[in-house]
Amino acid sequence: MSREPASSIPLLKSKIQKSPVPVHIGVIMDGNGRWAKKQGLNRNEGHRKGAQVIDGLLETASDLGVRVISLYAFSTENWKRPATEISALFNLLDEFILSKLEKMKANSIRLKVSGNLKKIPKNSRQLVENAIIETEKNKKIVLNFCINYGSMDELERAVTLVIQRRVEKISAKKNPWDNSAIKNILKKVDYKEIHSALDTHDIPDVDLLIRTSGEMRLSNFMLLQSAYAELYFTDTLWPDFSDIHLMQAIEEFQKRNRKFGGIDE
Ligand code: FPP
């Protein structure tokens, strides 16, 4: 893999710090399997190497002033993989939480999860839920692990929650099922109400979406939250993705002209 000389890192860093950096970066961490194959290793070794790069990137992102980083660690479709690979991925998640919790606390990193945790192994769920509580007051950067996450599933859960909230509000009334109550249940659902029920209700939308390994798809990742994200695709395989690659992606982001459907002033 070709790497920039180390001396160019501070230079690149100071250059990109002169312009606004993306507030929220989403990452589809792809290419672990191909990386492993190229090294003559098994796929799980690729995931292990992939997990190892997260820490450094988080530190760089935090230093640069990025406020949220969302990592697609396990999708709702990844259950189709062999059981051994699935369990290796959850073991890596457990190891990550166990080994990085103290560092997250020291570096003011708040752990958040997007996705349906009900279906993941109990042990992983307990570790994640505990780390969320232990880091909830941290303010510097949010690490949003997307685990058993898929936009379609998120939307299904959000719409269900919207209906549940409406029904609960009405059920609390003295005379719940009169005509006005039914009208209230059936009133138009606006995006604000849906947004309040999304996993990402408490973080801003994605500004920069990075996908590694040369694939050019969104694969059910943050489809609503990326409505106006700048997309950045790189051939680099995830285990090779380093802080310099992150800075290059941010540099590219800073060259884009974001109009959000409007026109240039
Ligand atoms: C895609 O690569 C990657 C994943 C499905 C999992 C991403 C997971 C990690 C980076 C490690 C997990 C770490 C933690 C801490 C949860 P692929 O396997 O589809 O690669 P390929 O397309 O080359 O086969």
Residues whose N, C-alpha, C, O or C-beta is under 5 A from the ligand:
A	BS01	FPP	M29 D30 G31 N32 G33 R34 W35 H47 G50 A51 Y72 A73 L89 L92 L93 F96
